[in-house]
Amino acid sequence: MNLEDYIRIVPDFPKEGISYKDITPLLQNPKALDYCVQKFTESISAEIDLVVGIESRGYFLATLLAKHFDAGFVPIRKKGKLPYTTLQESYDLEYGQDVLEIHEDAIQASQKVLIHDDVLATGGTAKAACNLVERLGGEIVQCNFLIELAFLEGRKKLSTVEVNSLLQY
């Protein structure tokens, strides 16, 4: 299956010069979703206790992966969106900073964690998520991304963990 057939390219979104990779067509196709889950799970031989999904598009496949591995799901969200006591991690954006949060009791020491998001771009968001998981004592098995914008070199920020992406642009 060619996953690129299910990625819609939207020029000049969210601003001029950006070529947005829209995953909505992929999400609408059950065979494409199954194929993604299969490809992601083939790359992991370790036991997984938890799948961490990064807000918000990371949740779509993260919950399917959690079900496949019979693991729990943990959301990482933007600041102020989680209802319980949280740990925070700030990260740089090209136009400023942002903050991710995770519930302080979401991960126990030594739990095996798979992190999933839809896109790996500059790596700031993913690195912040890794830092949160590690601060809680989780052991990151792998970071998964549906799409990697390789020209932005985000993988370099994740040099201490295994990275898997299904599509590279």
Order of alpha helices (4+ residues) and beta strands (2+ residues): beta-beta-alpha-alpha-beta-alpha-beta-beta-beta-beta-alpha-beta-beta
